[in-house]
Amino acid sequence: MKTSERLDRLPTYLFAEIARKIEEKKAAGVDVISLGIGDPDTPTPEVAIEALAAAAHEPGTHQYPSNRGRPELREAFARFYDRRFGVSLDTDTEIVPALGAKECIFNLNLAFLDPGSVALAADPGYPVYTGGPVLAGAEAELMPLLPERGFAPDFDAVSPDAWERARIMYLNYPNNPTGAVVPDGLFEEAIERAREHDVLVIHDASYTETTFDGYVAPSFLETPGAKEVGVEVFSLSKGYNMTGWRTAAIVGNADALAAYWKLKTNIDSGMFDAVQLAAVAALDDAETPKRMSEIYQRRRDLVVDALREVGVDVTPPKGTIYVWAPVPEGHTSASYCERVLDESGVVVSPGGSYGPNGEGFFRISLTVADERLTEAMERMRSSLGG
Ligand SMILES: Cc1ncc(COP(=O)(O)O)c(C=O)c1O
């Protein structure tokens, strides 16, 4: 069977590979603790579950949904953006629901890229920023995120040729995998460059609701001029424990949303109406993300303290559900993660899988219960030199 060249050009998706390794270890009788994938371990808020159950009993929700989304859901996103960020959104033209941020991010590549065009993508970064352009027949130009720049891309380092061919640029703060929050002035600079080079800025806001130490993450759309050149992808997956529900939205520039919607109507048939009504209930619940942030902050402290105890130099992140740490000397990120799995039955993600500038780091996800996290850190001590 001949598969497409574009598929052949892609590496196996990072977490598919991790899942395979976990199964192998489990089959061999190992009690694996997975700190690999960022998948919240606590349940979806009860209000969302109740709203889903009630809506599922209404036969009107059983038919094809509209790809524009129910008015109630678009209004709930508008209410949320107003309450949370002070950003006003037009419910007719500036909000389209998405089946998770991943679907939206991938499809934006198809909507905006042609062979020969470029997506500017953070390195390290969420793998779909680089895999998506390849599947669209285009190219990803990597923008290194370096600790010494606060994990901000250096726009001056992007070549004139890449700027010329760039159609879209991905930004993501709070950032996966580094845990960095948006450096001062970065959104303003991105808007300036986007205007200059006619590039659509796509800000991935998957982690804005999970922050620590009193830090409150902004929306890209709060920055003056953002709506003229950009969109934001907001997801309920992480902040509301709804990864399985596939609930997100793209908001912002109306022309970009119209292009995404046109593409999407040819690809999928929208979000189950009952899930849309559950998302309304979740968005109106301001408490869950706050409560979850407290839980992750406690776990972050637990991990950072354990790493520091054995001499690992780690910066406590102000947001996301990850800790990003350097691998011990003498290891690549892949060899280190393999050693941790073999010696301690703990899965952590190799930084190199998020791009060349992730090499030398590994990522710990905070989405397991405190006791298991404590046990994982205890088991990892020896591989960290403690
Ligand atoms: C930066 C980033 N964007 C998007 C996603 C995907 O989110 P969703 O579950 O909404 O598809 C993830 C998931 O890990 C992520 O880390």
The ligand as a Gaussian input file, in Angstrom:
#p B3LYP/6-31G(d) Opt

LIG

0 1
 C        0.260000      24.167000      23.169000
 C       -0.864000      23.242000      22.929000
 N       -1.792000      23.560000      22.022000
 C       -2.827000      22.752000      21.760000
 C       -2.979000      21.557000      22.419000
 C       -4.145000      20.666000      22.077000
 O       -5.249000      21.005000      22.835000
 P       -6.694000      20.419000      22.540000
 O       -6.934000      19.341000      23.519000
 O       -7.619000      21.590000      22.724000
 O       -6.726000      19.922000      21.132000
 C       -2.047000      21.161000      23.360000
 C       -2.166000      19.856000      24.038000
 O       -1.292000      19.391000      24.717000
 C       -0.961000      22.030000      23.626000
 O       -0.015000      21.724000      24.518000

